[in-house]
Amino acid sequence: MTTDCVYDICVVGAGLWGSAAAYHASLNPESKVCLIGPDEPKSKKCTGRTVFGAYYDEARITRQNVGNDTDAELARRSHQSFGILESETGMPFYTPCRNLNFGKIGSQYVLNSKRTSERLRLEHRVLSCSHLKRWWPYLCIGNSNEGVVQLSNCGMVNPRQLVSAQKQAASSQGCDIVTSIVDQINKKYDLENRHTILEVVTEDGHIIKSHKVLLCTGGFTFSKPLLPPHLMPDIRLALTQTLRLELSVKDVEKLRGMPTISAMSREDNLADCYMCPPVRYPDGKTYLKIGHGRLGYFGKREEVADWYRGDGEPQVTDRLKKMIQMYIPGLHPLSDHVDTCVVTATRSGLPYIDMITPQIGIAVGGNGVGARWSYEVGKIAAKMITKGQWDYDLPEEYFKVEFKKENISSRL
């Protein structure tokens, strides 16, 4: 199906960043905006699906006591807007709770948390192991560790609900939403109007015409011919997986008031991890979620969709179970469930938000924390694609895309 309508902006990718960009771009009543991207599949096992999203979850951590000032500022600005979007749409997606960062006493991780909290004047406390035990008696973090607790302006974001809220708000502002997977983007010269337009072709046969396209395609940026081969962003795709433990009513009550946790403690050869307090999922069950750092990187682009469909690595699942037993002993899970995801990693650790060509912009590179940045990244990207150049008060060079120097299949 081809329509005669030519959009001003077409946003490709309807996840956290794409839906945010569509919302912000459609605030301008003079811009005709289209958002293209598939809904979440009913089952991750669907063999025919070529594209998945990183927002298929109920809880992601949002905090500001991180080591990088720009990371913290993006999180702060996004957090400030959560209440506005919730009120506008009537869709709650943010749950406030405290955040605990802990690690070895005097470690760089703890020092960075302290310094950032002080520099940004965050409401926080630095607590020893014994003091942490008084606050949360069920936590066992080891006598060689200490923690930095952010007391306010932090908590959990429900990414599914946030995407729904941003899409609803964009739609109410006139944004058209097409629930398809984009297969390719082609340049066409309009002889009548003497300018080049972009044709966005979907897997199911739609052809959407637009003057400009913004790619918010995350880990699937390379899976389709969306960009010129010589202009491929230098991003690496990392494997991650999380473990959800179904909790009894008794264990949910035991963990009442639990903070979000980010830990970097190398005791007993355990790697860093993070935990979200008990959250009710769509199946009606309440789960405690634990995740970890990056497992490694994909070698081929074809592996990404297969990873989303799979059940992760059993040895990682076992390791996460041991972490839970070490940090929160005495739980009696009723069942467990593994979720897989992908981290889109940039060289700088910050997102790439840049114009690739005069008509194509990009916003990719969540680096494992894209949910807490999403609202503001969408705003930055929308302003940029609308104007065709940088239009934001943070320095442009922080977000400039770096390009690959080799074939993309050799380094993902």
NORKA-V973517 format. One record per backbone hydrogen bond with DSSP energy under -0.5 kcal/mol. CO is the residue of the C=O (numbers start at 1). NH is the residue of the N-H. If there is no record, write none. Layout:
CO:NH / CO:NH
//
This chain:
1:207 / 5:7 / 5:209 / 7:211 / 8:212 / 9:34 / 10:12 / 10:214 / 11:13 / 11:36 / 12:216 / 15:19 / 16:20 / 17:21 / 18:22 / 19:23 / 20:24 / 21:25 / 22:26 / 24:27 / 25:28 / 27:29 / 28:31 / 31:33 / 32:8 / 32:9 / 33:176 / 34:11 / 35:178 / 36:13 / 43:46 / 46:49 / 53:56 / 55:57 / 57:160 / 60:157 / 62:155 / 64:66 / 67:69 / 68:72 / 69:73 / 70:74 / 71:75 / 72:76 / 73:77 / 74:78 / 75:79 / 76:80 / 77:81 / 78:81 / 78:82 / 79:82 / 79:83 / 81:85 / 82:86 / 83:87 / 84:88 / 85:89 / 86:90 / 86:91 / 90:92 / 93:158 / 95:156 / 98:260 / 99:101 / 99:150 / 100:102 / 100:262 / 101:148 / 102:264 / 103:146 / 104:107 / 107:111 / 108:112 / 109:113 / 110:114 / 111:115 / 112:116 / 113:117 / 114:118 / 115:119 / 116:120 / 117:122 / 118:121 / 122:124 / 123:151 / 123:152 / 125:127 / 125:149 / 127:147 / 128:132 / 129:133 / 130:134 / 131:135 / 132:136 / 136:139 / 142:145 / 144:105 / 145:129 / 146:103 / 147:127 / 147:149 / 148:101 / 148:150 / 149:125 / 149:151 / 150:99 / 154:97 / 155:62 / 156:95 / 157:60 / 157:159 / 158:162 / 159:163 / 160:164 / 161:165 / 162:166 / 163:167 / 164:168 / 165:169 / 166:170 / 167:171 / 168:172 / 169:173 / 170:173 / 170:175 / 171:174 / 176:35 / 177:179 / 178:37 / 178:180 / 180:182 / 181:203 / 183:225 / 184:201 / 186:199 / 188:190 / 188:197 / 189:191 / 190:194 / 190:195 / 195:190 / 197:188 / 198:200 / 198:210 / 199:186 / 199:201 / 200:208 / 201:183 / 201:184 / 202:205 / 206:202 / 207:3 / 207:209 / 208:200 / 209:7 / 210:198 / 212:10 / 213:215 / 213:361 / 214:12 / 214:216 / 215:363 / 217:220 / 218:221 / 220:223 / 224:226 / 225:185 / 228:231 / 231:233 / 232:404 / 233:235 / 234:347 / 236:238 / 236:345 / 237:298 / 238:343 / 239:295 / 240:341 / 242:339 / 243:290 / 244:246 / 244:337 / 245:288 / 246:334 / 246:335 / 248:252 / 249:253 / 250:254 / 251:255 / 253:256 / 255:258 / 260:100 / 261:275 / 262:102 / 263:273 / 264:104 / 266:269 / 267:270 / 272:293 / 273:263 / 274:291 / 275:261 / 276:289 / 279:287 / 281:284 / 285:281 / 286:247 / 287:279 / 287:289 / 288:245 / 289:276 / 290:243 / 291:274 / 296:239 / 298:412 / 300:303 / 301:304 / 301:305 / 302:306 / 303:307 / 304:308 / 305:309 / 306:310 / 307:310 / 312:314 / 313:316 / 313:317 / 314:318 / 315:319 / 316:320 / 317:321 / 318:322 / 319:323 / 320:324 / 321:325 / 322:326 / 323:327 / 324:328 / 327:140 / 328:331 / 335:246 / 337:244 / 339:242 / 341:240 / 342:344 / 343:238 / 343:345 / 344:367 / 345:236 / 351:353 / 352:364 / 354:356 / 354:362 / 359:213 / 360:356 / 360:357 / 361:215 / 362:354 / 364:352 / 366:369 / 369:372 / 369:373 / 370:374 / 373:376 / 373:377 / 374:378 / 375:379 / 376:380 / 377:381 / 378:382 / 379:383 / 380:384 / 381:385 / 382:386 / 383:387 / 384:388 / 384:389 / 395:398 / 396:399 / 397:400 / 399:353 / 402:234 / 407:410 / 408:411 / 412:237 / 412:298
//
